[in-house]
């Protein structure tokens, strides 16, 4: 399957992806990530939502991403916010950055696009001894009858299906649930316990996590923009199909979820690891 190209949907991504809640940065600072004066790298920075908040706290921030279009949007938003972030084009698995060059690292809502084992080893390499990594998830909760659940169901019903794909997926998950239940036990819950194993294999220590739920407010227009920026839509489908799905989504919202704005519950889940200090 071809990887999504989020550069195709950079404008919607910048305008409609929800910013991270302030509590996240308060909690991260308690774990020595995002402390004033730190040199911090935001891996998979996208439009810089995490990077700007770390810059606001007084960190010297570098954002890394493979998409030039997303980083162009990040720079525009940085100017509007009167904040300074340096950006480097690259991938998490092979940053090209010097050994031990950062005090802390973060990856926000992007780890699932990485080769996790390679990315963890690479981030360990570029962290200074004692440096910490925070893998940040910020997932909407698609509970039955919610806006998120109805939207996902609608999109999946409208997108073209590859013959046999649904049966193959069902068979795959049937086997995985028996052999590797940890891979799928968090599906839809916003909790990702497999990240612990990835960090442990790379050599991180002092592994820990925290989570909390937060309501995020969207207008109908903003929610449609959020969905257009999804990997299944604007980042991978032709513009004509994206427009058709967007129009159907607008109609569904008017009919089933007429409140405007409305809230969508999200779950923040963070896994942290520390690089060993020098003996």
C-alpha positions in Angstrom: 0.0 0.0 0.0 1.4 3.4 -1.0 2.1 5.6 2.0 -0.1 8.7 2.4 1.3 12.0 1.2 0.2 14.6 3.8 1.7 17.3 1.8 -1.4 17.0 -0.5 -3.6 18.1 2.4 -1.2 20.5 4.2 -3.6 23.4 4.2 -6.4 21.4 5.9 -3.8 19.8 8.2 -2.6 23.2 9.4 -6.0 24.7 9.7 -8.1 21.9 11.3 -5.9 19.5 13.2 -6.6 20.1 16.9 -3.8 21.6 19.0 -2.5 19.7 21.9 -4.0 20.5 25.3 -2.0 22.6 27.8 -2.1 19.8 30.4 0.1 17.7 28.1 3.0 20.1 28.3 2.6 20.5 32.1 2.8 16.8 32.5 5.7 16.4 30.1 7.7 19.0 31.9 7.3 16.9 35.1 9.0 14.1 33.2 11.9 16.4 32.0 10.6 16.8 28.4 10.0 20.4 27.3 11.9 22.2 30.1 13.1 25.7 29.3 16.7 25.7 27.9 16.5 22.1 26.5 17.6 21.3 23.0 14.6 19.3 21.8 13.7 17.5 18.6 10.1 17.0 17.5 10.2 14.0 15.2 7.5 13.8 12.6 6.7 17.5 13.3 4.1 17.9 10.5 2.8 21.5 10.8 4.7 22.0 14.1 1.9 21.8 16.7 4.1 20.2 19.3 7.2 22.1 18.3 5.6 25.6 18.7 4.4 24.7 22.2 7.9 23.5 23.2 9.4 26.7 21.8 6.8 28.7 23.8 8.1 27.0 27.0 11.7 28.2 26.2 13.2 25.1 24.4 15.5 25.3 21.5 13.4 23.2 19.1 14.2 21.4 15.8 11.3 19.9 13.9 12.0 17.0 11.6 9.6 15.8 8.9 9.8 14.3 5.4 7.1 16.6 4.0 8.3 20.0 2.8 4.7 21.2 2.3 3.8 20.5 6.0 7.0 22.3 7.2 6.1 25.3 5.0 2.8 25.5 6.8 4.7 25.1 10.1 6.9 28.0 9.3 3.9 30.2 8.4 2.2 29.3 11.7 5.4 30.0 13.6 5.5 33.5 12.2 1.9 34.1 13.2 2.7 32.9 16.7 6.0 34.9 16.9 7.9 31.7 17.8 11.1 30.3 16.4 11.6 26.7 15.4 14.3 25.2 13.1 13.1 22.6 10.6 15.0 19.8 8.9 13.7 17.5 6.2 14.3 13.9 7.1 12.8 10.7 8.4 12.7 9.3 12.0 14.6 6.1 11.0 17.6 8.0 9.6 17.7 11.6 10.7 21.3 12.4 9.6 21.8 14.4 12.8 24.8 14.1 15.1 25.1 11.7 18.0 24.0 12.9 21.4 22.8 16.3 20.1 19.5 16.7 21.9 18.4 16.8 25.5 14.9 15.5 24.7 12.8 14.2 21.9 9.1 14.0 21.1 6.9 12.4 18.5 3.3 13.5 18.3 0.6 11.5 16.6 3.1 10.0 14.1 4.7 6.9 15.5 2.4 4.6 13.6 4.0 5.8 10.4 7.5 4.9 11.5 9.4 1.7 11.5 9.2 1.8 15.3 12.3 -0.3 16.0 14.6 1.7 13.7 13.1 5.0 14.8 13.6 4.2 18.5 17.3 3.2 17.9 17.9 6.4 15.9 16.3 8.7 18.5 18.3 6.9 21.2 21.5 7.7 19.1 20.8 11.4 18.8 19.8 11.9 22.4 22.4 13.0 25.0 23.0 10.6 27.9 20.0 10.9 30.3 17.8 12.4 27.5 14.2 11.5 27.3 11.8 10.6 24.5 8.0 11.1 24.7 5.8 9.3 22.2 2.5 11.3 22.2 -0.8 10.0 21.0 -3.9 12.2 20.7 -6.8 10.0 19.4 -10.4 10.8 19.0 -12.7 8.2 20.7 -15.2 6.7 18.3 -17.8 5.5 20.8 -21.0 4.1 19.3 -23.3 6.9 18.1 -20.7 9.6 18.4 -19.7 12.1 15.7 -16.4 10.4 15.3 -17.9 6.9 15.0 -20.6 8.0 12.5 -18.0 9.9 10.5 -15.6 6.9 10.2 -18.5 4.6 9.3 -19.6 7.0 6.5 -16.1 7.4 5.1 -15.4 3.7 5.0 -18.8 3.1 3.3 -18.0 5.6 0.6 -14.4 4.7 -0.2 -13.7 2.2 -3.0 -13.0 -1.3 -1.7 -10.3 -3.6 -3.1 -11.8 -7.0 -3.9 -11.1 -9.5 -1.1 -9.5 -6.8 1.1 -12.1 -7.0 3.8 -11.9 -10.7 4.1 -8.1 -10.7 4.1 -8.1 -8.1 6.8 -10.5 -10.0 9.0 -8.5 -13.2 8.5 -5.3 -11.3 9.4 -6.6 -9.9 12.6 -8.1 -13.2 13.6 -4.6 -14.8 13.5 -2.9 -11.8 15.1 -5.4 -11.7 18.0 -4.4 -15.3 18.8 -0.6 -15.0 18.3 0.1 -11.3 19.2 -2.9 -9.9 21.1 -0.9 -6.9 22.3 -0.8 -5.6 18.7 -4.6 -5.1 18.5 -5.8 -5.0 22.1 -5.7 -1.2 22.0 -7.6 -0.8 18.7 -9.9 2.2 19.1 -9.1 2.8 22.8 -6.4 5.4 22.3 -4.0 3.3 24.4 -0.9 1.8 22.7 1.0 -0.5 25.1 3.2 -2.0 22.3 5.3 1.2 22.4 6.9 0.0 25.7 8.3 -3.1 24.0 9.7 -1.0 21.1 11.5 1.4 23.5 12.8 -1.4 25.6 14.3 -3.3 22.6 16.1 -0.1 21.6 17.7 0.3 25.0 15.6 3.0 26.6 15.1 2.6 30.4 12.8 4.1 33.1 9.8 3.4 30.9 6.5 5.0 32.1 3.3 6.4 30.7 0.3 8.6 31.5 -3.0 9.4 29.9 -6.0 11.6 30.3 -9.1 12.5 28.3 -10.1 15.9 27.0 -13.1 17.2 25.0 -12.1 19.1 21.8 -14.6 21.5 20.2 -15.2 21.5 16.5 -17.5 23.4 14.2 -19.0 21.5 11.3 -16.6 23.2 9.0 -13.6 22.4 11.1 -14.6 18.7 11.6 -14.9 18.3 7.8 -11.5 19.9 7.4 -10.1 17.5 10.1 -11.5 14.5 8.2 -10.2 15.8 4.8 -6.7 15.8 6.3 -7.0 12.2 7.3 -4.7 9.6 5.8 -7.7 7.8 4.2 -8.8 10.9 2.4 -6.9 14.0 1.4 -3.5 12.4 1.9 -4.2 9.4 -0.4 -7.4 9.9 -2.5 -8.1 12.0 -5.7 -9.5 15.4 -5.1 -12.8 14.6 -6.8 -13.4 11.7 -4.4 -12.4 13.8 -1.4 -14.9 16.4 -2.4 -17.7 13.9 -2.7 -17.0 12.4 0.7 -16.8 15.8 2.2 -20.2 16.7 0.8 -21.7 13.5 2.2 -20.1 14.2 5.6 -21.6 17.7 5.6 -25.1 16.2 5.0 -24.6 13.6 7.7 -23.6 16.2 10.2 -26.7 18.4 9.4 -29.0 15.4 9.8 -27.5 13.4 12.7 -25.4 15.9 14.6 -26.9 19.4 14.1 -25.2 21.0 17.1 -22.6 23.4 15.8 -20.1 23.5 17.4 -19.9 20.1 19.1 -17.3 18.3 21.1 -15.4 15.1 20.3 -13.7 13.3 23.2 -10.0 12.6 22.7 -7.5 10.5 24.7 -3.9 11.7 25.3 -1.6 8.7 25.8 2.1 9.2 26.3 4.9 6.7 26.6 8.3 7.9 28.0 11.7 6.4 28.0 15.2 7.6 29.1 18.6 7.1 27.6 21.0 5.7 30.1 23.5 8.2 31.6 27.2 7.7 31.2 28.7 5.5 33.9 
